[in-house]
Amino acid sequence: MAEDHTAVEDLLRSRLDDVEARIAELAKPPEAGAGIGFGKRIGDGTNEAISRRNEIGVGNSLLVTEEKLQRALAKLEEGSYGRCDRCGEPIAPPRLEAAPESALCISCAR
């Protein structure tokens, strides 16, 4: 069982590293001279605005994923990994295999 937890912890930490790297990349300030410009073509600014809005959505999603991964790692440390945070029942192994960061069972996640 400890070996399983080690593998899960390694996987969670690897995913957390990836998510944090992506968040850091999105959080970088724009390069000098790369500000939003409204060029000669109508729509240049619109394309930039849509692109930035999409990046915000991705960033928010990554922040939620980061929180889930951190919670799963905390549950491993406290010995409650695999148990639902809401009802305390075991989380189905197939759910944990598909999404090891799950803190809720299927019933509570609905």
Summary of the structure (lengths in Angstrom):
residues: 110
radius of gyration: 19.4
end to end distance: 28.5
largest distance: 63.4
contacts: 254
relative contact order: 0.14
helix: 65%
strand: 2%
